[in-house]
């Protein structure tokens, strides 16, 4: 199993050739992607996933480019856990995006990868101005003697599983729904930064997470896990103390070590409540006790 980062001009590693290929953004590596990769692994091996960095829209229309659910390394790791033998991340350039659908197919699937099988979802588009669709991809594949399959979209309670749906869930704090669509807990990765240490004075020390590059759930208090422990997470301002800027503050329950400067990954379990202003420090402290108890309960039943 390996993850590669390649320029378009580079040849594909030999261990990625002559197998089955799926191409796409794969942001979030969700249940729909898992179904596609499961199908991919039932064909000639290796099962190779090709994705892109940065997201094509960041170059073409940066004002509408979606925030990411996973960083490229996180995405590659999850795709491999889902069953991909290898993940190739192509560096996205204007030259790459300017290729016609036929040139992209010929250059990547035929010449570089020598694919025997291609698997995609029904909404797949490729080539300049998204001119290629699954109908064209099927025709090009047949002309080259390459097997081609389309995997149906996955649904939960009649709703299509997609990266956009998961972003919408996170934007409204619907962690359970986001996790169901992902097929795992939503994670947020960053580096612990120095805070004002107010949490420690209250008896609930917190790690302030910074350098976060992916979608942050909406403001609120959440039950999560990190370091193998239940963790109460506050996202947003702290109006009780007049702090208006939004922060990600994690109280790792039962942990009293020094986390400053270390990487941290939060795995979200559920949303507990809204953020709000409390009338006194004692009132806030009592609510924090309840948050801790609810976090332990939520994580223990997850």
ZALUM-215170 format. One line per field, with one value per residue (C-alpha): residue in one letter; residue number from 1; z, y negated, x negated. Coordinates in pm, whole numbers, plus 32768, in hexadecimal, padded with zeros to 4 digits. Example, Ala and Ser with C-alpha at 12.3 -4.5 7.8 and 13.67 -1.06 7.14 Angstrom:
BEGIN
code (a;s)
pos (1;2)
zz (830C;82CA)
yy (81C2;806A)
xx (7B32;7AA9)
end
This chain:
BEGIN
code (x;x;x;x;x;x;x;x;x;x;x;x;x;x;x;x;x;x;x;x;x;x;x;x;x;x;x;x;x;x;x;x;x;x;x;x;x;x;x;x;x;x;x;x;x;x;x;x;x;x;x;x;x;x;x;x;x;x;x;x;x;x;x;x;x;x;x;x;x;x;x;x;x;x;x;x;x;x;x;x;x;x;x;x;x;x;x;x;x;x;x;x;x;x;x;x;x;x;x;x;x;x;x;x;x;x;x;x;x;x;x;x;x;x;x;x;x;x;x;x;x;x;x;x;x;x;x;x;x;x;x;x;x;x;x;x;x;x;x;x;x;x;x;x;x;x;x;x;x;x;x;x;x;x;x;x;x;x;x;x;x;x;x;x;x;x;x;x;x;x;x;x;x;x;x;x;x;x;x;x;x;x;x;x;x;x;x;x;x;x;x;x;x;x;x;x;x;x;x;x;x;x;x;x;x;x;x;x;x;x;x;x;x;x;x;x;x;x;x;x;x;x;x;x;x;x;x;x;x;x;x;x;x;x;x;x;x;x;x;x;x;x;x;x;x;x;x;x;x;x;x;x;x;x;x;x;x;x;x;x;x;x;x;x;x;x;x;x;x;x;x;x;x;x;x;x;x;x;x;x;x;x;x;x;x;x;x;x;x;x;x;x;x;x;x;x;x;x;x;x;x;x)
pos (1;2;3;4;5;6;7;8;9;10;11;12;13;14;15;16;17;18;19;20;21;22;23;24;25;26;27;28;29;30;31;32;33;34;35;36;37;38;39;40;41;42;43;44;45;46;47;48;49;50;51;52;53;54;55;56;57;58;59;60;61;62;63;64;65;66;67;68;69;70;71;72;73;74;75;76;77;78;79;80;81;82;83;84;85;86;87;88;89;90;91;92;93;94;95;96;97;98;99;100;101;102;103;104;105;106;107;108;109;110;111;112;113;114;115;116;117;118;119;120;121;122;123;124;125;126;127;128;129;130;131;132;133;134;135;136;137;138;139;140;141;142;143;144;145;146;147;148;149;150;151;152;153;154;155;156;157;158;159;160;161;162;163;164;165;166;167;168;169;170;171;172;173;174;175;176;177;178;179;180;181;182;183;184;185;186;187;188;189;190;191;192;193;194;195;196;197;198;199;200;201;202;203;204;205;206;207;208;209;210;211;212;213;214;215;216;217;218;219;220;221;222;223;224;225;226;227;228;229;230;231;232;233;234;235;236;237;238;239;240;241;242;243;244;245;246;247;248;249;250;251;252;253;254;255;256;257;258;259;260;261;262;263;264;265;266;267;268;269;270;271;272;273;274;275;276;277;278;279;280;281;282;283;284;285;286;287;288;289;290;291;292;293;294;295;296;297;298;299;300;301;302)
zz (8000;7FA3;7F70;7E5B;7E01;7C8F;7B8E;7A4C;798D;7A6C;7A22;7B0D;7BF6;7B65;7C8D;7C2B;7AC9;7A20;7B24;7B72;7B8B;7C24;7BF8;7CB9;7DD0;7EDF;7FE4;812F;80B1;8115;80FB;7F8B;7F49;801F;7F43;7E0A;7E93;7EFF;7D96;7D1E;7DEB;7D45;7BF9;7B81;7C86;7CE9;7D49;7D0A;7D6D;7CBA;7D5B;7D47;7E16;7E24;7DDF;7C72;7CD8;7DA2;7C55;7B77;7C5F;7DB3;7E2B;7E27;7E7D;7F9D;80E6;8107;81E7;81DC;8193;8075;8164;8236;80FD;807A;81C8;81DB;8071;80B9;81F0;8112;8036;7F2F;7EEB;7E80;7E7A;7D7A;7DBC;7C80;7CA8;7C12;7B14;7A0A;7902;7998;79AE;7845;77B9;76EB;7775;766C;76AD;7825;77F6;7703;77CF;7924;7903;77CA;77B8;7922;79D9;78CA;797F;7945;79F3;7A4E;7B59;7B95;7C2B;7B49;7B78;7B0D;7A24;798E;7895;7844;78AC;7935;77D1;7813;78C4;790B;77B1;7708;7804;77B6;7641;7666;774A;765C;753C;7604;7680;77E5;78C8;794B;7A67;7B06;7C7A;7CEE;7DE3;7F4F;801C;818C;81D5;806E;806F;7F83;8034;7FB6;802E;800C;80EC;81F6;81EC;8218;8346;83E7;83A4;8478;8581;850D;8571;857F;8419;839F;8446;83AF;8253;828D;831F;843A;852D;8494;84F3;851D;851E;858F;8676;87E3;8816;894E;89DD;8AFF;8BF5;8C74;8C5F;8D4F;8E4B;8E32;8E70;8D04;8C48;8AD1;89A1;889D;8743;862D;84CA;846A;82F1;82D2;8318;847F;8504;8564;86B1;87DC;88DF;8867;88EE;8846;8873;886A;88FB;893C;8A35;8A3E;89E5;8A0F;88F4;88E4;878E;8788;8866;89E1;8A22;8B9D;8B9B;8A7C;8986;882E;874A;86F8;8783;878B;88F7;895E;8AC5;8AC0;8BE7;8CE4;8C31;8CD3;8BF2;8B24;89C0;8943;87EA;87B1;869C;870C;865F;86E2;868A;86AC;8746;8780;87BC;8924;8924;88A1;8924;8A07;8B06;8C76;8D90;8E6A;8E71;8F5F;8E6E;8D53;8E28;8E7B;8D0A;8CB7;8DB4;8D00;8BAF;8C2D;8CAF;8B69;8A9F;8B61;8B31;89BB;8975;8A44;896F;881E)
yy (8000;7EAC;7D43;7C7A;7B09;7AD6;79C4;7A04;7A25;7B3E;7CAE;7D7C;7E6C;7FCA;8057;7F7B;8004;810D;810C;8066;7EEC;7DF2;7C7B;7B5A;7A5C;7B54;7A3F;7AD5;7C3A;7C83;7DAE;7D71;7D79;7EB3;7F61;7EFA;7F77;80BC;80EF;8086;8195;82A3;8268;8292;8221;8138;8063;7F00;7DBE;7C7E;7B33;79C7;78B8;77A5;77D1;7767;7657;75A9;755C;7530;7481;7445;7376;74AA;75B7;768B;76A5;77F9;7913;79BA;7945;7A01;7ADF;7B2B;7B7B;7C67;7D1C;7D4F;7DC2;7EC9;7F3A;7F60;8052;7F8F;8031;7EE8;7D7B;7C89;7B16;7A4B;78E6;7813;7712;7640;7716;7850;77AF;773C;789C;791A;7A44;7B27;7AAC;7AD6;7C38;7C97;7BF9;7C7F;7DB9;7E4A;7DCF;7D99;7E9E;7F9E;7FDD;811B;8098;7F45;7F0F;7DC6;7D34;7CBE;7B4B;7B68;7A56;7A26;7954;77E2;773B;788D;78F7;7A6B;7B3C;7CAD;7CE6;7C64;7D18;7E5D;7E2C;7DD8;7F02;7FF5;7F73;7FCA;811A;8098;8111;7FFA;7FF6;7EEC;7F0A;7E85;7D65;7DC2;7D3C;7D1D;7CF7;7C90;7B86;7BA6;7BCF;7AC4;79DE;78B9;7965;79A3;7838;77C9;78AF;7825;76C0;7701;77D9;791D;79F9;7B40;7B0C;7AAB;7BDB;7CC1;7C3D;7C59;7DB4;7D43;7C22;7ACF;7A65;7912;78FD;77DF;776F;770F;759E;74CE;7447;7364;748D;7421;7587;7600;74F4;7572;76D7;7740;7712;76F7;7725;7614;76AD;75D9;7608;76BE;76EB;7797;774F;76E4;7748;7632;757F;7651;774A;78AA;7A00;7A88;7B6E;7B2A;7BDA;7CFE;7C2C;7B84;7A15;78F1;77F8;7690;75EB;7477;7346;7339;722A;725A;71BF;70CE;719A;7167;7219;7382;7494;760E;766E;77DB;7858;79B2;7A56;7AEF;7A73;7979;7985;786D;7870;7721;7738;789A;7915;7974;7A26;79FD;7B0A;7A79;7B4E;7A68;7903;78B2;774B;75E8;74F8;73EB;72E3;7343;7257;72B5;7382;7479;74AA;74E9;75DE;76A2;76B5;7731;784A;78AE;7899;7985;7A7E;7A74;7A9C;7BD2;7C60;7C14;7CA2;7DDC;7E2D;7DD4)
xx (8000;7F77;7FDF;7F3B;7F3D;7EF7;7EE2;7FA1;7E59;7DDC;7E06;7ED9;7E21;7E18;7EDA;8003;8020;80F6;8209;8356;8372;8465;8439;84D3;84B0;851A;8533;859C;856C;86D5;87BE;8800;868A;866F;8771;86B3;8566;8608;8672;8518;846F;8541;8490;832A;822E;8198;82C4;824A;82FA;8291;82E8;827C;81D5;8238;83AA;83E1;84D7;83C6;8321;8451;8549;84A7;85CE;86AF;85AF;8635;8579;84D8;854E;83F8;8297;81EB;811E;8254;831B;820E;81FA;8374;838A;8284;8340;8472;83B4;82F0;81A0;8105;816D;80DF;8110;80DD;8067;817D;8106;81AE;8101;819A;82F2;82D3;82B5;83D8;8494;83FC;8299;82C4;8348;8235;811F;8181;8252;81B2;804A;7FE5;80B4;80FD;8245;830A;8442;84D8;85E2;869B;87D6;88F3;88A1;8734;86B7;8560;84A1;84A8;85EE;8661;86AD;8686;878F;87C3;8858;871B;8640;86F2;86C0;854E;851B;85C4;84F1;83B8;843A;8453;856B;8649;8744;881F;886F;89BF;89D1;8A00;8B23;8B7B;8CEF;8D27;8C15;8AED;89A1;88B2;879F;8891;8990;8887;8814;897D;89A3;8869;88D9;8A0F;8969;8A0C;88E8;89AB;8A26;88CA;8830;8936;88E8;8772;8785;86A0;8679;8630;84D0;842E;82B4;81D8;80C2;80F4;80AD;8077;81BD;8215;821B;8370;83F0;82E3;8346;84AE;843C;8470;8326;8350;8274;82A8;829E;8208;8187;82C7;82E6;8437;85A6;85E7;8740;8830;880E;8872;87FC;87AD;8756;861E;84F5;8381;8252;833C;8402;8557;852D;861D;85ED;8664;866C;86B0;8682;868B;8790;8783;8625;8663;8595;862D;8538;858A;84AC;849C;8461;8445;8455;83B8;8464;8376;823C;8151;801F;7F85;800D;7F88;7EED;7F68;804C;81A9;82C8;842A;8529;8686;8797;88C3;8931;8991;8A0F;89EE;88E8;8979;8924;893B;8995;886C;872E;87D3;88F5;87FF;8737;8872;88D0;8772;87A0;88E0;882F;8720;8820;88E5;87A5;873F;889B;88A5;874C;878A;88BC;8826)
end
